[in-house]
Amino acid sequence: MIRNRSFNYAIKLVLCGAIVFCGAQVLLAQSAAEIWKDTAAGLTWAGKDNGVDVNQGQAKEYCTALRTGGFSDWRLPTIDELENLYDRNSKKSYRVKGTITLSDSCVPSSSLNPSGEVWNFCFSYGGRTLTRASGHGSGGRALCVRKSE
């Protein structure tokens, strides 16, 4: 009888360990889908934008508050970082590298021109545009970035 209990206990431990391991694998897969790593640039990108039009201030707030892929140190990218993310050979309607999904073509950056206007990058044609930094109007969808580890 004691042997039988020990055996049952051992089986339960193995099964619990397998469940924990499988659960961790699912979480890792979910985290991987939430981000895309640009190893050449040393940056990690959120896997998708915020889904609604925002101005630069709102985009900064969104990125600062973002908690995805197991990270909490997200920020709004510079215009050069966004431009480097453009892939003219992509078959997607918004020509962005990797597995990133955009719900609109233009993304505001953290960069300003000398007049204080916000630089945005449009992934439909690969060009820069400007919007007022005053908070009026929208610059596009927020896409967040962080330095890779």
Sequence and secondary structure as in RCSB ss.txt:
>XXXX:A:sequence
MIRNRSFNYAIKLVLCGAIVFCGAQVLLAQSAAEIWKDTAAGLTWAGKDNGVDVNQGQAKEYCTALRTGGFSDWR
LPTIDELENLYDRNSKKSYRVKGTITLSDSCVPSSSLNPSGEVWNFCFSYGGRTLTRASGHGSGGRALCVRKSE
>XXXX:A:secstr
 HHHHHHHHHHHHHHHHHHHHHHHHHHHHHHHHHEEEETTTTEEEESB  SS B HHHHHHHHHH  BTTB   B
   HHHHHHHB TT  SSS BSTT B SSSEEEEEEE TTS EEEEETTTTEEEEE TTS S  B    EEE  
